[in-house]
Amino acid sequence: MTAPNVVNVTTITGKTDVANATTTATAVTTCAANSVYKINSIIVSNVDGTAPADITVDLFRSSTAYHIASTISVPTNSTLVLVNKDMGIYLEESDAIRCTASANGDLQVICSYEVITDV
């Protein structure tokens, strides 16, 4: 199927997905068929009390990773905003936002977005 024309939408539904980042690239959000996702924010928090950790976030399309952020250090007990509502990123069908951390259990990722459909 094709992605909807964002001018003739039927519904716009706000969503938020969360993930614990690991050392393996993991999808936080994957765009469903017949939809477009407008990513409003990607926030990474370091919940480790003693050590900084690195985060890599990519837009994964057709087996290729396009980096939004590559190996950025998130200080101990800090938050990093990678995307905000003024930036916005659109995901097409089957696109995914993935994250990879330098250490398991240190980083949490929150992805807020709108699901745009015309069906």
LOVONU-132436 format. One record per residue: residue in one letter; x, y, z of N, C-alpha, C in turn. Coordinates in steps of 0.05 Angstrom, whole numbers, plus 5000, padded with zeros to 4 digits. Atoms other than C-alpha are relative to their C-alpha. Layout:
<nodes>
[node 'A'; [X; Y; Z]; [X; Y; Z]; [X; Y; Z]]
...
</nodes>
This chain:
<nodes>
[node 'M'; [5017; 4976; 5000]; [5000; 5000; 5000]; [5018; 5025; 5000]]
[node 'T'; [4985; 4975; 5001]; [5020; 5072; 4994]; [4995; 5016; 5025]]
[node 'A'; [5003; 4982; 4977]; [5030; 5123; 5049]; [4979; 5021; 4993]]
[node 'P'; [5021; 4980; 5005]; [4973; 5173; 5057]; [5011; 5027; 4992]]
[node 'N'; [4995; 4973; 5006]; [4973; 5242; 5028]; [4994; 5016; 5025]]
[node 'V'; [5004; 4986; 4975]; [4983; 5287; 5089]; [4981; 5023; 4999]]
[node 'V'; [5020; 4979; 5003]; [4935; 5338; 5060]; [4972; 4989; 5005]]
[node 'N'; [5027; 5012; 4998]; [4875; 5290; 5059]; [5000; 4978; 5022]]
[node 'V'; [4999; 5020; 4979]; [4882; 5255; 5126]; [4973; 4995; 5012]]
[node 'T'; [5025; 5008; 4986]; [4826; 5218; 5161]; [5004; 5003; 5030]]
[node 'T'; [4995; 4998; 4971]; [4858; 5214; 5230]; [5029; 5007; 5005]]
[node 'I'; [4973; 4995; 4988]; [4918; 5240; 5269]; [4998; 4992; 5029]]
[node 'T'; [5001; 5011; 4972]; [4931; 5201; 5333]; [5027; 5003; 5012]]
[node 'G'; [4975; 4997; 4986]; [4984; 5220; 5383]; [5008; 4974; 5014]]
[node 'K'; [4990; 5024; 4987]; [5028; 5163; 5409]; [5027; 5005; 5012]]
[node 'T'; [4973; 5000; 4989]; [5090; 5152; 5451]; [5009; 4972; 5004]]
[node 'D'; [4987; 5026; 4996]; [5136; 5092; 5449]; [5025; 5003; 5017]]
[node 'V'; [4977; 4999; 4982]; [5190; 5076; 5499]; [5017; 4974; 4997]]
[node 'A'; [4982; 5023; 5002]; [5251; 5030; 5500]; [5023; 5003; 5018]]
[node 'N'; [4974; 5000; 4986]; [5310; 5011; 5542]; [5021; 4994; 4979]]
[node 'A'; [4979; 5003; 5021]; [5370; 5020; 5496]; [5019; 4978; 5009]]
[node 'T'; [4981; 5021; 4996]; [5416; 4960; 5490]; [5023; 5003; 4981]]
[node 'T'; [4977; 4999; 5018]; [5481; 4946; 5454]; [4994; 4989; 4973]]
[node 'T'; [5010; 5009; 5026]; [5441; 4917; 5396]; [4979; 5020; 4990]]
[node 'A'; [5020; 4982; 5012]; [5402; 4963; 5349]; [4972; 4989; 5004]]
[node 'T'; [5027; 5009; 4993]; [5330; 4959; 5373]; [4980; 5022; 4991]]
[node 'A'; [5021; 4981; 5009]; [5268; 4991; 5341]; [4985; 5011; 5024]]
[node 'V'; [5017; 4987; 4980]; [5234; 5041; 5386]; [4972; 5004; 4988]]
[node 'T'; [5025; 4995; 5014]; [5180; 5058; 5334]; [5003; 4991; 4971]]
[node 'T'; [5001; 5008; 5028]; [5162; 5026; 5267]; [4974; 5008; 4988]]
[node 'C'; [5024; 4989; 5013]; [5114; 5059; 5219]; [4984; 4977; 4987]]
[node 'A'; [5018; 5020; 5010]; [5054; 5016; 5202]; [4992; 5005; 4971]]
[node 'A'; [5010; 4997; 5028]; [5025; 5004; 5132]; [4977; 5020; 5000]]
[node 'N'; [5021; 4981; 5005]; [4979; 5057; 5104]; [5002; 5024; 5019]]
[node 'S'; [4996; 4978; 4981]; [5008; 5109; 5152]; [5025; 5015; 4994]]
[node 'V'; [4976; 4984; 4998]; [5058; 5164; 5159]; [5002; 5008; 5029]]
[node 'Y'; [4996; 4991; 4972]; [5088; 5179; 5227]; [5016; 5026; 5000]]
[node 'K'; [4985; 4976; 4997]; [5109; 5249; 5244]; [5013; 4999; 5028]]
[node 'I'; [4985; 5002; 4975]; [5163; 5243; 5298]; [5002; 5028; 5011]]
[node 'N'; [4999; 4974; 4987]; [5155; 5301; 5346]; [5023; 5003; 5020]]
[node 'S'; [4977; 4998; 4981]; [5209; 5284; 5397]; [5012; 4973; 5004]]
[node 'I'; [4985; 5024; 4991]; [5263; 5234; 5413]; [5017; 5010; 5023]]
[node 'I'; [4987; 4992; 4976]; [5289; 5240; 5484]; [5015; 4975; 5011]]
[node 'V'; [4984; 5021; 4989]; [5345; 5198; 5514]; [5008; 5008; 5028]]
[node 'S'; [4993; 4994; 4972]; [5356; 5194; 5589]; [5020; 4979; 5010]]
[node 'N'; [4981; 5017; 4988]; [5416; 5165; 5625]; [4991; 4995; 5029]]
[node 'V'; [5011; 5006; 4973]; [5388; 5130; 5687]; [5022; 4987; 5018]]
[node 'D'; [4978; 5011; 4984]; [5456; 5104; 5710]; [5011; 5022; 5019]]
[node 'G'; [4991; 4980; 4980]; [5480; 5140; 5773]; [5030; 5004; 5001]]
[node 'T'; [4971; 4998; 4997]; [5554; 5131; 5761]; [5016; 5004; 4974]]
[node 'A'; [4984; 4999; 5025]; [5574; 5130; 5687]; [4984; 5012; 4977]]
[node 'P'; [5013; 4991; 5025]; [5559; 5167; 5622]; [4998; 4976; 4981]]
[node 'A'; [5004; 5021; 5020]; [5536; 5124; 5563]; [4995; 5014; 4973]]
[node 'D'; [5003; 4989; 5028]; [5536; 5135; 5487]; [4974; 4989; 4988]]
[node 'I'; [5024; 5008; 5015]; [5473; 5133; 5444]; [5004; 5005; 4971]]
[node 'T'; [5002; 4997; 5029]; [5465; 5122; 5370]; [4971; 4996; 4993]]
[node 'V'; [5028; 5002; 5008]; [5396; 5134; 5339]; [5000; 5003; 4970]]
[node 'D'; [5001; 4998; 5029]; [5380; 5121; 5266]; [4971; 4996; 4990]]
[node 'L'; [5024; 5006; 5015]; [5323; 5121; 5217]; [5007; 4977; 4982]]
[node 'F'; [4994; 5024; 5014]; [5323; 5051; 5188]; [4980; 4997; 4977]]
[node 'R'; [5017; 5002; 5024]; [5296; 5047; 5116]; [5013; 4981; 4980]]
[node 'S'; [4991; 5018; 5021]; [5303; 4991; 5066]; [5027; 4988; 5006]]
[node 'S'; [4976; 5013; 4991]; [5358; 4956; 5106]; [5024; 5018; 5002]]
[node 'T'; [4979; 4981; 4996]; [5399; 5020; 5112]; [4995; 5018; 5023]]
[node 'A'; [5002; 4982; 4977]; [5412; 5060; 5175]; [5010; 5028; 4993]]
[node 'Y'; [4993; 4972; 5004]; [5412; 5136; 5168]; [5001; 5013; 5027]]
[node 'H'; [4996; 4991; 4973]; [5440; 5166; 5231]; [4987; 5027; 5006]]
[node 'I'; [5010; 4975; 4989]; [5402; 5219; 5269]; [5020; 5010; 5020]]
[node 'A'; [4979; 4995; 4980]; [5455; 5216; 5324]; [5019; 4977; 5000]]
[node 'S'; [4980; 5021; 5000]; [5519; 5177; 5325]; [5019; 5002; 5023]]
[node 'T'; [4982; 5002; 4978]; [5555; 5158; 5388]; [5003; 5026; 5016]]
[node 'I'; [5001; 4976; 4984]; [5534; 5218; 5429]; [5000; 4992; 5030]]
[node 'S'; [4998; 5006; 4971]; [5553; 5216; 5503]; [4977; 5014; 5015]]
[node 'V'; [5021; 4990; 4982]; [5495; 5224; 5552]; [5011; 4999; 5028]]
[node 'P'; [4988; 5000; 4973]; [5523; 5246; 5620]; [4982; 4985; 5020]]
[node 'T'; [5014; 5013; 4978]; [5503; 5210; 5684]; [4977; 5017; 5009]]
[node 'N'; [5025; 4987; 4991]; [5432; 5226; 5707]; [4992; 5024; 4984]]
[node 'S'; [5006; 4978; 5017]; [5421; 5271; 5647]; [4981; 4991; 4978]]
[node 'T'; [5019; 5004; 5022]; [5372; 5278; 5589]; [5010; 5015; 4976]]
[node 'L'; [4991; 4989; 5025]; [5388; 5291; 5516]; [4975; 5000; 4981]]
[node 'V'; [5021; 4998; 5020]; [5335; 5317; 5467]; [5012; 5000; 4972]]
[node 'L'; [4988; 5002; 5026]; [5353; 5293; 5398]; [4982; 5012; 4978]]
[node 'V'; [5019; 4989; 5019]; [5290; 5314; 5361]; [4978; 5014; 5017]]
[node 'N'; [5023; 4986; 4987]; [5238; 5366; 5382]; [4979; 5007; 4979]]
[node 'K'; [5022; 4995; 5018]; [5172; 5387; 5352]; [5006; 5020; 4978]]
[node 'D'; [4992; 4981; 5021]; [5205; 5444; 5313]; [5016; 4987; 4978]]
[node 'M'; [4984; 5014; 5020]; [5249; 5394; 5276]; [4982; 4981; 4983]]
[node 'G'; [5018; 5019; 5013]; [5201; 5337; 5260]; [5014; 4983; 4979]]
[node 'I'; [4991; 5019; 5019]; [5218; 5275; 5220]; [4976; 4983; 4992]]
[node 'Y'; [5022; 5017; 5009]; [5169; 5237; 5177]; [5010; 4972; 4994]]
[node 'L'; [4994; 5028; 5007]; [5171; 5161; 5174]; [4980; 4990; 4980]]
[node 'E'; [5018; 5012; 5020]; [5143; 5125; 5114]; [4996; 4971; 5009]]
[node 'E'; [5007; 5028; 4994]; [5114; 5054; 5115]; [5025; 4984; 5004]]
[node 'S'; [4978; 5018; 4993]; [5162; 5004; 5147]; [5026; 5013; 5010]]
[node 'D'; [4977; 4987; 4988]; [5212; 5057; 5168]; [5000; 4996; 5030]]
[node 'A'; [4998; 5003; 4971]; [5237; 5051; 5240]; [5020; 5020; 5011]]
[node 'I'; [4980; 4985; 4984]; [5271; 5094; 5292]; [5013; 4979; 5018]]
[node 'R'; [4986; 5020; 4984]; [5324; 5050; 5324]; [5021; 5014; 5018]]
[node 'C'; [4980; 4989; 4982]; [5371; 5061; 5382]; [5020; 4978; 5008]]
[node 'T'; [4979; 5018; 4991]; [5437; 5030; 5404]; [5016; 5014; 5022]]
[node 'A'; [4986; 4988; 4978]; [5472; 5043; 5470]; [5028; 4987; 5003]]
[node 'S'; [4973; 5011; 4995]; [5544; 5033; 5492]; [5000; 4981; 5023]]
[node 'A'; [5003; 5019; 4977]; [5520; 4996; 5554]; [4971; 4993; 5004]]
[node 'N'; [5028; 5008; 4994]; [5458; 4956; 5571]; [4991; 5011; 5026]]
[node 'G'; [5013; 4992; 4976]; [5411; 4984; 5622]; [5005; 5029; 5009]]
[node 'D'; [4994; 4973; 4992]; [5438; 5055; 5624]; [4983; 5022; 4988]]
[node 'L'; [5015; 4980; 5014]; [5396; 5092; 5573]; [4971; 4992; 4993]]
[node 'Q'; [5028; 5004; 5007]; [5321; 5099; 5562]; [4993; 5020; 4978]]
[node 'V'; [5007; 4983; 5023]; [5290; 5127; 5498]; [4970; 5003; 4999]]
[node 'I'; [5028; 4994; 5003]; [5223; 5161; 5491]; [4996; 5013; 4972]]
[node 'C'; [5005; 4989; 5027]; [5195; 5174; 5421]; [4970; 5007; 4999]]
[node 'S'; [5027; 4990; 5002]; [5132; 5217; 5414]; [4994; 5006; 4971]]
[node 'Y'; [5006; 4997; 5028]; [5097; 5218; 5347]; [4970; 5001; 4995]]
[node 'E'; [5028; 5000; 5009]; [5032; 5227; 5308]; [4997; 4979; 4978]]
[node 'V'; [5007; 5019; 5021]; [5002; 5171; 5267]; [4980; 5014; 4981]]
[node 'I'; [5016; 4986; 5020]; [4973; 5201; 5203]; [4990; 4979; 4980]]
[node 'T'; [5012; 5020; 5018]; [4924; 5158; 5163]; [4978; 5013; 4983]]
[node 'D'; [5022; 4990; 5017]; [4874; 5168; 5107]; [4980; 4977; 4994]]
[node 'V'; [5019; 5021; 5003]; [4834; 5104; 5116]; [4983; 4998; 5025]]
</nodes>
